[in-house]
Structure formats: structure tokens, C-alpha cells
């Protein structure tokens, strides 16, 4: 029996963070209710839509994880979230082990938390990003440090035993001292799961574009250096390890038994179906993506049509590349012999070159990133896939 993941994209935000390069934005609340109806209908009619568009369904699959991401899914009314969950249960055989809702601290209330539990959510992923108010203001975040503490108290009181916090290494105005304080305060609250992301600079975000154009808006001149960001990340690695967290993926740590089961599906190339504007899906041999604009997406689905705007088969060469770089994102690494046998590839000479350069290390048949190269993993992947 295949264990299937379901992802629901909610692209709505209260404000657009300066560093955000996702297809999300600030939309009228009038769009929320029709969007919920559209996602529920897409879920309900998915088997028909796949069949009519000659996309292979996943046979004998049971849904064991669901993840509501965004955007800020916690902006939707709890009844809307429950409606989507009901559609998933009615449309797929399900044995839920992990059902995650992304939530911003300032959107969390006792009433919402209780309703989320009632709807079936058992894990909350909170966009903390920093415990420093100056950094949060510069990034365009709506919450403040105190909101994180209050939200955590509310969620624990509601019975949530699995919380995940995100931090960003490299926010404008971040210093060594403020970073260490953020990590320390996170550990005081002791969420079951932690993600640390390093600031990305690209033209897809307002801050990134400002940096690339040598501008000063969005505190672009107050960014830490690349070396400082790497040091912050490495400090986080040390502190989380000392506190008992297992580092299982480049950006992710969990207390034993609290790894993100849903996200592991992505890194292991297991099948998942995505619903909502901009959501992606993968069935093992094909990948497809929905239209990004939420209004256009809702219009198409409510007319009974398929919202997919991109569909491609995964070639053997692409699958091999994915096995390598997604596998190496995991700290356990890859079984090189198994991958070579699966794809009829000879990778040993290339891997030995990387070993000689100190980029990866071998332990019998397993290959993993060298511990001191985790913060520059993209450079390693470029060498590996050349």
C-alpha cells in the first residue's frame, strides 16, 4: 500500500514579507470563501480530473499525511479548513498520522486552536523567523517576540503536542548576539521540530531585488555577510544537537520521533497530491502544477475544469539527479550502490572526486555531505550534477 501525502496551498497573507519569493500575496478576504469551495471541489473531483487529462493516478494509496501551507493558512476560518479536511477524508482512503497547519503567531487564538484540533490537525508549524522585534519589523512580519510566547501557550493548552518553529539566519539587522538570543529563546519553548533557513537573495523577493540592484530599501544594507550567516547556521547546529534534537535534513531538526513525515516524502521522492493555487503534485513518473493566481484558479475549478498549467514526465536522467540531490539533503545520505543498480549508472568515480575535495564522506555504501559543508550544500550539488 502506497502512503500518499496531500498538500493544500493557501496563498493568502496579511502582508508580504520583504524576503518572500513565494507565489503568495495580500488578497481581499472576499476571496477566502470561494477559494475554500474551489479547493474542496478540486479534492472531490480529483480522480475524474486526472483521468480526463491522462495523468496516472496512484493505485492502492492511503493518505497518511496532510500539510496546509502558504501563505498563511491560519487566516482562513476554521470552518473552511475543516471543510477541506472533510473533502480529503471523503475522497481518499486515509489513516492520518500527521496533519500540519502553518500558522503565524499573531493569528492564533484559543478559539481557533480548539477548532483546529477538532478538524483533525495535530501539528502546527509556526513562522517565528526571529525573537528580535527589530529584525521582525525590518522583515515586514506582523508578529512580535511576545506573540510567539503567547501563541505557544495557547497551542499547548489546546493539546498540541507537536509544534515546529522556523528561524531565518541572515535577516537584516541580525547580529551574532541577536541570533544566539533567538536560538536560546526557541530552546526555552522547546518545540518538537525546528527549521533553520539561510536567507536567500534572488530577484523573486523585494529584498533580494533591492540587494541585487545595490539599493538601500528594506534594510538591504543591514544584511549579515555570507560568512556570518554560515556561522549562525553552524551555531544553531551545535545548540540544537546539545539540546537533544536530531539533525535529519539540511534545514530541519526534530526531537526523536518528531521528524516531519510529510516533508520526508518530498526528499524521498514519494508521491503527493497538491491542491490549491500554485500547488505541485508528483506521482512517481509525472509532475504537475496548478495555476498560481488564486482568483483564476478558483474560477477554473468552480467551472469543473482542471487548473493545471504545467505537466511534465520525469525522465530517467531527471529522476537520477533528484535521487542524488534530494537524498543528500538528508543527513543519513544515500545508498550509492542501490542507486547505481537502480539506474544502471556509474557514479563512484564522480563521488570519489568529491570525497577527495572534502565535499562528501563515505561510510560503506552510504554517501553523505561532509558535516562542514552543510551550509554550502548547493555548491556540492553543483559539483555532483555536473
Beta strands, then each sheet from edge to edge (+ up, - down):
strand 1: 2-10
strand 2: 61-70
strand 3: 94-103
strand 4: 123-129
strand 5: 163-169
strand 6: 193-198
strand 7: 246-249
strand 8: 252-254
strand 9: 272-275
strand 10: 280-282
strand 11: 286-290
strand 12: 308-313
strand 13: 334-335
strand 14: 360-363
strand 15: 366-369
sheet 1: 7+ 8- 6+ 5+ 4+ 3+ 2+ 1+ 9+
sheet 2: 10+ 11- 12+
sheet 3: 13+ 15- 14+
end
